[in-house]
Amino acid sequence: MDLILPKLKAGLTPEHNGSFECNGMEYTYRDFTIRVGVASMANSTTKGTIIEIEFRPTAYITACLGLLVQFANELLNDGEKRYPKYVKQRRTLYAAIDTLQQYKDIFTDMRRRTAGATGNTNTT
């Protein structure tokens, strides 16, 4: 494998223009952790803001879902009802892989919107 990789290196280049990044701050309010980040594509264009709210006392998302939804609506205070799509049918413990899946879904959605805005429907 070590002999093959240098030969492939000339033809393989990383796709920096399709990469996403989310940078931000973390805040704590009593039992809640709030992470606010700015999502950008290829370190240049800001595409949106991601707000992540965690209720630390429990890992069972279905047990505290109503509390999380109410807290998010009070925190953002814009009159829009938000209900997380990913956790609607979760019955198990919430784990780090669930957070990664949600970020993957968000970035995939952002990539689709960017491709649709430029007229390019080919996504890789």
Secondary structure, DSSP 8 states (H G I E B T S, - for coil): -TTHHHHHHTT----GGG-EEEEEEEEEETTEEEEEEEEEETTTEEEEEEEEEEETT-SBHHHHHHHHHHHHHHHH-SS-----STTTT--SB--HHHHHHHHHHHHHHHHHHHHHHHT-----
